[in-house]
Amino acid sequence: MNSLRPIILIITAFLSMFISVAVLIFFLSPSSIKSYTTGAPLVPTPKKEIKAALKAVGLTSEDRFFDLGSGTGKSLIIASKDFGAEVVGIDHSRPNVLISRINLKVKKVKGKIICQNLLKTDLREADVIFTYLSPSLMEKLEKKIKKEKVSLRVASYCFSFPGLKEEKVLKTANGKNIFIYDI
């Protein structure tokens, strides 16, 4: 057993170094850095609050659901599994897109994950949008929605559109707001 100790230490050191490099690549990839600096960093939303938002916005199996800034795909999985919606995730970060695709495959969810700037997304394809974006991105998204004259329902976690009146506001258990819009 003592003869295996150096081998185990080498393997442990290698795995630790590999994981550290993988984490650095994930967080320091150009697309991840751009996501953090443009107002859409990866900040997970609790499952319970995603479910509450999707219920409040009236998501059904007839809807095409977009998550703008989809991160790891958690909301896509919930929208598909719990509500039966067709799902599309939009994220600018390539590592997030890769993780989302893996998560959807593991959970056996058919969906589409697109790596692009969410402001370049054709919103006419969506019935329902879920967001957890910074106030500056919410303002830009509002301008895009008004310019394109799209009709859709929106659930926004934490931040509201500055110039639109929400249909309702839910207060979550952790004190956050979910803003519901019917545009």
Secondary structure by P-SEA (a helix, b strand, c coil): cccaaaaaaaaaaaaaaaaaaaaaaaaacaaaaaaaaaccccccccaaaaaaaaaaacccccccccccccccaaaaaaaacccccbbbbbbccaaaaaaaaaaaaaaccbbbbbbccccccccccccbbbbbccaaaaaaaaaaaaaacccbbbbbccccccccccccccccccbbbbbbbcc
